[in-house]
Amino acid sequence: MSERVRLSLIALSALAVRLAVAPFTGHPWDVYVWIKSAEMFSAGFWNVYRVSEIPSFPWGFYSYPPVWLFFLTAAYLAVGGLSSGLGALVLAIKAPIIAADLLVAYWIYRLAGLLGLGGRKRELVFAAYALNPLPAFISGVWGMFDPIAVLFSLVGLELLMRQRPTAAGLSIGMGIATKIFPALLVPLGLLWIRRTGTSAWRSGAFGFVLGAASVPVAVSVPFLIADPIAYLEKILMHTKNVGQFTYWTLLAPLTGTVAASVVSFIVFAIAYVLLLRKSSAEEPNPGSLVYYSTAVIGVFLATSVKVNVQYLLWFLPLALLVALHGERRASREIATAVVVLEGAAILFLIYANSVTPFPLDRLGVVMPPGAREESAMGLLLVLSALLAGWQLLRIGIAVIRPGLDRELIRRFGISSMLLLLATSLVLMPSPGGVYLMCSRERIAVLEGPDALFNPDGGLDGALLERLGSPTAVVLPLSPDYFLLRGDGLRPGLNEYLLFRLGSREWGSDDLRWLAESLRSRGVKPLVGVFAYTGETLVSYGIQGFTTELLESRYGTAVRGRVIDFGAEVSRGAKLGDLVAEGVARVVAEDGFEGVYVMTELYRADRRVVDNPSVIALLGAIRERIGNDAMLVFDGVDVFELDERMLDEALRYADLVVVRASPWFRSFRNLRVEAVGLQDVTEKVRAVYERYGEGKLAYAVYVEGFAEGWIVPAIQVQAESDALGSVLGSCSVVFAGRYVPYRLSAPVLLSRS
């Protein structure tokens, strides 16, 4: 069997493994972001860098250079978006990643030839990457695009060896325009050109730098012109957080992220200078270029605060070449580290799959990574971070001073690892989170079913407990949906939801078993009504509900964002009657135990005014659902209390939610309220003394994923402590899997 046949069989096997899983799997957040970014770009919302990050939310939106965004949009348009099916779209997205991954294996094979390795060793290094489970998982299962940037880097190194500096710069520039890390090779490339070039080396160096800079600048120009701050903030976002595959995962809680970042940058800069000095003292040859490229990336991974498991793909191709070449004192350490890092990566991926499972039906279904504080699986994260960090540190030391790493292991290795592990376990955060002070009714208002329910409609009891064990859960919908239900139709739900992942189409028939799954856990299912007009929201995708039907059919009843539910619209019928008819059908036909009517929240772009006509809607709903079903009205603004409206609401509603959060009001209105928490608590107490506790609740604002806001846990706790000392019921707006902290069931309080 010839070498070409053997290589072809290896490549076909590697391709088959990746393609076998590609259409059915994907990282639930990264692939969700890929789809939403492509959807936005193709729909005309081309500057995805303007999507604001949600404070305290650990899962960011698109924050990479634009080349991958172009790949995503091309894949999305090629298959017609989600119309061709989720699996087909994900396969189209992964196709360039898988192709690049196999080409990485081929380029390792080519570089091995330039290093003088024989045929068998070249085949071995090709197979060692192509059939390696880690690259196969990252490209075929995860769907992370690092192999594309790695490929451009390897091509750039070969072009440097072949004395083609401008082409090498363009290739590395393409890598930088895909993912920034190939920029690490630019200073080393300049040194190589200086030491291998002729008297005209300056023109070669200029061409190399020009090529490396021109591509990322060119693709960035439209975004820099449109909004330079937004673009640069996203591109530099990775410098502000800590990865999960490094010892900094364990140290950063002790040092703080800022201090850790400063220290890591200083150490890396010093190490890079030392590597450049060592390289300049050696005779330049392809082996030295590969070795010092490996060393630079290894030192970066050894020192950087942000290291994730897929970053190993930056290091692995070159490390395999160095290990097989075997001419360096550090080759043995690098070979050993590769094996240990692969083991640590497997541990991490087992942990990751327990927190964020990879089947496509989990797309977008993530929670803030709380496994460290909530399950034994969190120990795998700690262990993988410890092993990876230690091995990367060994590499960083070995390439600068070979042999020193072994001496450090002999003296301090095991004891320091055990001490760091013990410290990390002791300092794990308390799982208690925010304690809700509302022991009567705890209502969780969702932005959509994706916020709580699994794609198969199942309900995770642990997630309910994490949300404070609510006594009732609200699924709110647009008024349009209830108008259609009143007409006897059962439309799909997605366009009538405030938030949707988009990977699953929720239908009217789903409502029945969503309600049943809540009832089976002792939770009252309530259907919600957004009592205001909808709009398109751009936050982590295109969100927001539509009221196009209402506005086109009953436009005279709409004034700006305010809906006049008391307006007569059809043969003596009021708009509130028509909406209430659909609401009553949902309650009767789909098994909901009550209704939650919600008026518009505070807005930053305009003043939200009370809508007295919503009382007509409350009355119409009460008339149709009877007195046995629960009716909740949210909300009455305690800052500008309309006592008449409150009196009218209490005639119909079993529970009225008062809005009394000075922090949220200030945040949404972009101004500091003159009334503090103590003052507003006294206002709530005055309302309580007039109307009694039984029919009043207070709003707890937590997060709004569709609009991009999160209230800090410390503020939620302070407001719950204060307002919960007066009222015994609360409504959490909005609740769901994306809340970055636990909401715990309340402690019973005595109220004065």
Long-range contacts (C-beta under 8 A, 24 or more apart in sequence): 3-119, 3-123, 6-123, 7-109, 7-123, 7-126, 10-123, 10-126, 10-127, 10-130, 10-131, 11-102, 11-105, 11-106, 11-130, 13-130, 13-131, 14-102, 14-105, 14-130, 14-131, 14-136, 15-98, 15-102, 17-131, 17-136, 17-140, 18-94, 18-98, 18-101, 18-136, 18-139, 18-140, 19-91, 19-98, 19-140, 20-140, 21-140, 21-141, 22-90, 22-91, 22-94, 22-95, 22-98, 22-140, 22-141, 22-143, 23-87, 23-88, 23-90, 23-91, 23-360, 24-87, 24-359, 24-360, 25-140, 25-141, 25-142, 25-143, 25-358, 25-359, 25-360, 26-90, 26-94, 26-141, 26-142, 26-143, 26-358, 26-360, 26-363, 27-142, 27-143, 27-144, 27-356, 27-358, 28-356, 28-357, 28-358, 28-362, 28-363, 28-364, 28-365, 28-366, 29-59, 29-356, 29-364, 29-366, 30-142, 30-143, 30-144, 31-90, 31-93, 31-143, 31-360, 31-363, 32-363, 32-364, 32-501, 32-503, 33-61, 33-62, 33-540, 34-72, 34-93, 34-143, 35-72, 35-76, 35-82, 35-89, 35-90, 35-93, 35-363, 35-502, 35-503, 36-61, 36-502, 36-540, 36-541, 36-542, 37-61, 37-62, 37-69, 37-72, 38-69, 38-72, 38-73, 38-75, 38-76, 38-81, 38-93, 39-76, 39-81, 39-502, 39-541, 39-542, 40-538, 40-541, 40-542, 41-69, 41-72, 41-73, 41-76, 42-73, 42-76, 42-77, 42-81, 43-542, 45-538, 45-542, 46-222, 47-223, 47-226, 47-227, 47-230, 49-223, 49-227, 49-230, 49-231, 49-233, 49-234, 50-226, 50-227, 50-230, 50-538, 51-538, 51-539, 51-540, 51-708, 52-539, 52-708, 53-237, 53-708, 54-539, 54-540, 54-703, 54-705, 54-708, 54-709, 54-710, 55-709, 55-710, 55-712, 56-710, 56-712, 56-713, 56-740, 57-368, 57-703, 57-710, 57-738, 57-740, 58-368, 58-369, 58-740, 59-366, 59-368, 59-738, 60-237, 61-234, 61-540, 62-234, 63-234, 63-235, 63-237, 63-238, 64-178, 64-179, 64-235, 65-176, 65-177, 65-178, 65-179, 65-180, 65-216, 65-219, 65-220, 65-235, 66-177, 66-219, 66-220, 66-223, 67-148, 67-174, 67-177, 67-178, 67-219, 68-145, 68-148, 68-178, 68-179, 70-219, 71-96, 71-145, 71-148, 82-502, 82-503, 86-360, 86-363, 86-503, 87-360, 90-143, 90-360, 93-143, 94-139, 94-140, 94-143, 96-145, 96-148, 97-139, 97-143, 97-144, 97-145, 97-147, 97-148, 98-139, 98-140, 100-139, 100-145, 100-147, 100-148, 100-150, 100-151, 101-135, 101-136, 101-138, 101-139, 101-147, 102-130, 103-151, 104-129, 104-135, 104-147, 104-150, 104-151, 104-154, 104-313, 104-317, 105-129, 105-130, 107-151, 107-154, 107-155, 107-158, 107-317, 108-154, 108-317, 108-320, 108-321, 110-158, 111-154, 111-157, 111-158, 111-286, 111-290, 111-321, 112-321, 112-324, 114-158, 114-161, 114-286, 115-286, 115-287, 115-290, 115-321, 115-325, 116-287, 117-324, 117-325, 121-324, 124-324, 125-320, 125-321, 125-324, 128-320, 128-324, 129-316, 129-317, 129-320, 132-316, 132-342, 133-342, 133-346, 134-309, 134-312, 134-313, 134-316, 134-342, 134-345, 134-346, 135-313, 135-316, 137-349, 138-309, 138-310, 138-313, 141-358, 142-310, 142-358, 144-310, 145-178, 145-179, 146-179, 146-310, 146-311, 146-313, 146-314, 147-313, 148-175, 148-178, 148-179, 149-175, 149-176, 149-178, 149-179, 149-181, 149-182, 149-314, 150-175, 150-313, 150-314, 150-317, 151-175, 152-178, 152-182, 153-182, 153-185, 153-314, 154-317, 156-182, 156-185, 156-189, 157-185, 157-289, 157-290, 157-293, 160-189, 160-192, 160-193, 160-208, 160-289, 161-286, 161-289, 163-196, 163-197, 163-204, 165-189, 165-193, 165-197, 165-204, 165-205, 165-207, 165-208, 165-211, 166-204, 166-207, 166-208, 166-210, 166-211, 167-211, 168-208, 168-211, 169-207, 169-208, 169-209, 169-210, 169-211, 169-212, 169-213, 170-211, 170-212, 170-214, 170-215, 171-211, 172-211, 172-212, 173-211, 173-212, 173-213, 173-214, 173-215, 173-216, 174-215, 176-212, 176-215, 176-216, 177-215, 177-216, 177-218, 177-219, 177-220, 180-235, 181-297, 181-300, 181-311, 181-314, 183-212, 184-296, 184-297, 184-300, 185-293, 185-296, 186-212, 187-272, 187-276, 188-275, 188-276, 188-279, 188-289, 188-292, 188-293, 188-296, 191-276, 191-279, 191-280, 192-284, 192-289, 195-280, 195-284, 196-284, 238-306, 239-305, 239-306, 241-305, 241-306, 242-305, 242-306, 243-304, 243-305, 243-306, 243-307, 243-308, 243-311, 244-308, 244-309, 244-348, 244-369, 244-381, 244-385, 245-307, 245-308, 245-309, 245-311, 245-312, 245-344, 245-345, 245-348, 245-384, 245-385, 245-388, 245-389, 246-301, 246-304, 246-305, 246-306, 246-307, 246-385, 246-388, 246-389, 246-392, 247-385, 247-386, 247-388, 247-389, 247-390, 247-392, 247-393, 247-420, 248-304, 248-305, 248-307, 248-389, 249-381, 249-382, 249-385, 249-389, 250-382, 250-385, 250-386, 250-389, 250-420, 250-421, 250-423, 250-424, 251-420, 252-305, 253-424, 253-427, 254-423, 254-427, 257-305, 260-305, 261-305, 264-303, 264-304, 264-305, 265-303, 267-303, 268-299, 268-300, 268-303, 268-304, 271-299, 271-302, 271-303, 271-396, 271-400, 272-296, 272-299, 274-400, 275-299, 275-399, 275-400, 278-400, 287-325, 287-327, 290-318, 290-321, 290-322, 290-325, 291-322, 291-325, 291-328, 293-318, 294-318, 294-319, 294-321, 294-322, 294-334, 294-399, 295-330, 295-399, 295-400, 298-334, 298-392, 298-395, 298-396, 298-399, 299-395, 299-396, 299-399, 299-400, 301-392, 301-395, 301-396, 302-392, 302-393, 302-395, 302-396, 302-397, 303-396, 307-388, 307-389, 307-392, 309-345, 309-348, 309-349, 309-352, 309-388, 312-341, 312-345, 328-402, 329-398, 329-402, 329-403, 330-395, 330-398, 330-399, 330-402, 333-394, 333-395, 333-398, 333-402, 333-405, 333-406, 334-395, 334-398, 334-399, 337-391, 337-392, 337-394, 337-395, 340-387, 340-391, 341-387, 341-388, 341-391, 341-392, 343-387, 344-383, 344-384, 344-387, 344-388, 344-391, 345-384, 345-388, 347-380, 347-383, 347-384, 347-387, 348-380, 348-381, 348-384, 348-385, 348-388, 350-377, 350-380, 351-377, 351-378, 351-380, 351-381, 351-384, 354-380, 360-503, 361-454, 361-455, 361-456, 361-503, 361-504, 362-454, 362-455, 363-455, 363-501, 363-503, 364-450, 364-501, 364-502, 364-503, 365-450, 365-454, 365-455, 365-501, 365-737, 366-737, 366-738, 367-463, 367-466, 367-737, 367-738, 368-738, 368-739, 368-740, 368-741, 370-431, 370-466, 370-742, 372-428, 372-429, 373-428, 373-429, 373-430, 373-431, 374-431, 374-462, 378-428, 379-425, 382-421, 382-424, 382-425, 383-421, 386-417, 386-420, 386-421, 386-424, 390-417, 431-742, 432-742, 432-744, 433-466, 433-713, 433-741, 433-742, 433-743, 433-744, 434-713, 434-716, 434-717, 434-720, 434-741, 434-742, 434-743, 434-744, 435-717, 435-720, 435-744, 435-746, 435-747, 436-468, 436-700, 436-720, 436-724, 436-730, 436-732, 436-743, 436-744, 436-745, 436-746, 437-720, 437-721, 437-723, 437-724, 437-725, 437-730, 437-746, 437-747, 437-749, 438-697, 438-698, 438-700, 438-720, 438-724, 438-727, 438-728, 438-729, 438-730, 438-746, 439-728, 439-746, 439-747, 439-748, 439-749, 440-693, 440-728, 440-729, 441-471, 441-472, 441-655, 441-697, 441-728, 441-729, 441-730, 442-468, 442-469, 442-470, 442-471, 442-472, 442-729, 442-730, 442-732, 442-745, 442-746, 443-470, 443-471, 443-472, 443-473, 443-474, 443-526, 443-596, 443-632, 443-655, 443-657, 443-697, 443-729, 443-730, 443-731, 443-732, 444-468, 444-470, 444-472, 444-473, 444-474, 444-731, 444-732, 444-735, 445-474, 445-476, 445-528, 445-596, 445-598, 445-634, 445-731, 445-732, 445-733, 445-734, 445-735, 446-473, 446-474, 446-475, 446-476, 446-734, 446-735, 446-736, 447-476, 447-497, 447-498, 447-499, 447-704, 447-705, 447-706, 447-734, 447-736, 448-475, 448-497, 448-498, 448-499, 448-500, 448-506, 449-475, 449-493, 449-497, 449-506, 449-510, 449-514, 450-499, 450-500, 450-501, 450-504, 450-506, 451-499, 451-705, 451-734, 451-735, 451-736, 451-737, 451-738, 452-735, 452-736, 452-737, 453-514, 453-517, 455-503, 455-504, 457-510, 457-513, 457-514, 457-517, 458-517, 459-517, 459-518, 459-521, 461-521, 463-737, 464-521, 464-523, 465-745, 466-739, 466-742, 466-743, 467-732, 467-735, 467-736, 467-739, 467-743, 468-732, 468-735, 468-743, 468-744, 468-745, 468-746, 469-745, 470-523, 470-732, 470-735, 471-523, 471-524, 472-523, 472-524, 472-525, 472-526, 472-593, 472-594, 472-630, 473-518, 473-523, 473-524, 473-525, 473-526, 473-735, 474-526, 474-527, 474-528, 474-596, 474-598, 474-632, 475-511, 475-514, 475-525, 475-526, 475-527, 475-528, 476-527, 476-528, 476-529, 476-530, 476-596, 476-598, 477-527, 477-528, 477-529, 477-530, 477-545, 478-530, 478-534, 478-545, 478-546, 478-547, 479-529, 479-530, 479-531, 479-547, 479-550, 479-563, 479-579, 480-534, 480-545, 480-546, 480-547, 480-548, 480-549, 480-550, 481-582, 482-529, 482-579, 482-580, 482-581, 482-582, 482-583, 482-586, 483-549, 483-550, 483-553, 483-578, 483-579, 483-582, 484-549, 484-582, 485-581, 485-582, 485-583, 485-585, 485-586, 486-578, 486-579, 486-581, 486-582, 486-585, 487-582, 495-545, 495-546, 496-545, 496-546, 497-545, 498-530, 498-537, 498-543, 498-544, 498-545, 498-706, 498-734, 499-543, 499-705, 499-706, 500-543, 502-541, 508-590, 511-586, 511-590, 511-591, 511-592, 512-589, 512-590, 512-591, 515-590, 515-591, 515-592, 515-593, 516-591, 519-591, 519-593, 524-593, 524-594, 524-630, 525-591, 525-592, 525-593, 526-592, 526-593, 526-594, 526-595, 526-596, 526-630, 526-632, 527-583, 527-586, 527-587, 527-590, 527-592, 527-594, 527-595, 527-596, 528-595, 528-596, 528-597, 528-598, 529-579, 529-583, 529-595, 529-596, 529-597, 529-598, 529-617, 529-621, 530-598, 531-563, 531-565, 531-597, 531-598, 531-599, 531-600, 531-611, 531-614, 531-617, 532-561, 532-562, 532-563, 532-599, 532-600, 532-611, 533-558, 533-560, 533-561, 533-562, 533-563, 537-706, 537-707, 539-705, 539-706, 539-707, 539-708, 540-705, 540-708, 543-705, 543-706, 543-707, 544-706, 550-575, 561-600, 561-606, 561-608, 562-609, 562-611, 563-611, 563-613, 564-613, 565-611, 565-613, 565-614, 565-616, 565-617, 565-620, 566-613, 566-616, 567-613, 574-616, 574-620, 576-613, 576-616, 576-617, 576-619, 576-620, 577-620, 579-617, 579-620, 580-617, 580-620, 580-621, 580-623, 580-624, 581-624, 583-621, 583-624, 583-625, 584-621, 584-624, 584-625, 587-625, 587-629, 592-629, 593-629, 593-630, 594-625, 594-629, 594-630, 594-631, 594-632, 594-654, 595-621, 595-625, 595-629, 595-630, 595-631, 595-632, 596-632, 596-634, 597-621, 597-631, 597-632, 597-633, 597-634, 597-653, 598-634, 598-635, 599-634, 599-635, 601-668, 601-704, 601-733, 602-659, 602-664, 602-665, 602-668, 602-669, 603-668, 603-669, 604-668, 604-669, 604-670, 607-669, 610-637, 610-640, 610-642, 610-645, 612-642, 612-645, 612-648, 615-645, 615-648, 615-649, 615-652, 618-648, 618-649, 618-652, 618-653, 619-651, 619-652, 621-652, 622-652, 622-653, 630-654, 630-655, 631-655, 632-656, 632-657, 632-697, 632-731, 633-657, 634-659, 634-699, 634-731, 634-733, 635-659, 635-699, 638-680, 638-683, 638-684, 638-687, 639-665, 639-673, 639-675, 639-680, 639-683, 641-683, 641-687, 646-687, 646-691, 650-691, 650-695, 653-695, 654-695, 655-695, 655-696, 655-697, 655-729, 656-695, 656-696, 656-697, 657-697, 657-698, 657-699, 657-731, 658-684, 658-687, 658-696, 658-697, 658-698, 658-699, 658-727, 659-699, 660-684, 660-698, 660-699, 660-719, 660-723, 661-699, 661-700, 661-701, 661-711, 661-719, 663-711, 663-715, 663-719, 664-701, 664-711, 667-709, 667-711, 668-709, 677-718, 677-719, 677-722, 678-722, 681-722, 681-723, 681-725, 681-726, 684-723, 684-726, 684-727, 685-726, 688-726, 688-727, 693-726, 693-727, 693-728, 693-729, 693-751, 696-727, 696-729, 697-727, 697-729, 697-730, 697-731, 698-723, 698-724, 698-726, 698-727, 698-729, 698-730, 698-731, 699-730, 699-731, 699-733, 700-730, 700-731, 700-732, 700-733, 701-733, 702-732, 702-733, 702-734, 702-735, 702-739, 702-743, 703-734, 703-736, 703-738, 703-739, 703-740, 704-733, 704-734, 705-734, 705-736, 705-738, 710-739, 710-740, 713-740, 713-741, 716-741, 724-749, 725-749, 725-751, 725-752, 726-751
